[in-house]
Amino acid sequence: MVWDMWKKGFDAWEQTTARYLEGVLKSPLVLQPAGTLLTAAMKTKATADRAMATWWGLWGLPTKRDQERALHTLNQLESRLIDLEERIGDA
C-alpha cells in the first residue's frame, strides 16, 4: 500500500518535471548558448589533438593517426589470413 502511494507520487513528479525540462531544453535561450559552447569545446579539442600529434611526432613516436593506420593494415592482413586458412581447410 505504501509502495503504491509512493510510486504514484513519484510518477506524478516525474511527469511534471519531464514536461517542464522538455520545454526548457527546447528553448532557444538554452539551445543557442549550449550550441556555442559545444562548438568552442570541439574547436579546442581539435587544436589540442593537433598539438599532441605534433608533440608525439617531434619525439619520433607514432601519432594516433599512425596507430590507426597500422591497426587497419593489421586487420586487413588478419582477414586475408583467415580467408587463406579457410581455403586450405576446404582443400
N, C-alpha and C positions, 0 to 999 in steps of 0.2 A: 504494500500500500504506500509506504513512504517512498519507495523507489519510483513508483508510477508518478507520484506528485512531483518528485524531484526531476524526473525525466520530462514531464510536461513543461515544467518551468524552464528547464534548460533549453528545450526545443523552441519555446516562445522567445527566449532571449536570443538564441542563435539566429532565428529567422529575422528578428528585428535588427540585430547587428549586421547580418549579411545584407539586408536591403539597404541599410544606411551606408555601409562600406562600399557596396557596389555603386551607389550614387556618387560617393566621394571620389572613388578611384576612376570613374568615367569623366570626371570634371576636367575641363581644360586647365583649370587653375592648378591641378595636381599633375596632369599628364605632360604639360609643356616643360615645367622645370625638371621633372623626372627624366624626360627625353634628353634635355640639355645636359643633365648630369651624366646620364649614361653615355652620351656621345663624347663628352670630355673624358670620362673614365676609359673608354675604348681607345681614344687617341693617345692617352697617357700610356696605356698598356702597350700599344703598338710601338711607341717611342722607346719604352723600356725594353721590349723584346728585341728591337733593332740594336740597342746599345749593348745588350747582353750577347747577342750574336757576334757583334764586333769584338767585344771583350774576349770571348772564347776563341775567336779566330786569331786575335793577336797572340794568344798563348799557344797557337798551333793545335788547339783541341777542336774536335768536331762540334759544329753547331747543331741545334735542334733539327734544322732542315737537313743537314748532312746525315744525321742519325736516322731520320725518317726515310731518306732516300736509300740508305743502306738496308734498313728494315724491309722496305718494299722489294728490293732486289733479292734479299734472303727469302722472302715469302714466295717470290716467283720461282726461285730455284727449288724450294721445298715442294711447290706444286708440281713442277716438272719431274722431280724425283719420285713423287708419289705416282704420277702417271706412268713413269717407266717401270716402277715396281709392279703396278697393275698389269702392264703389258707382259712383263716377264712371268707373272703369276698365271696369266691366261695362256701363255705359250707352252 
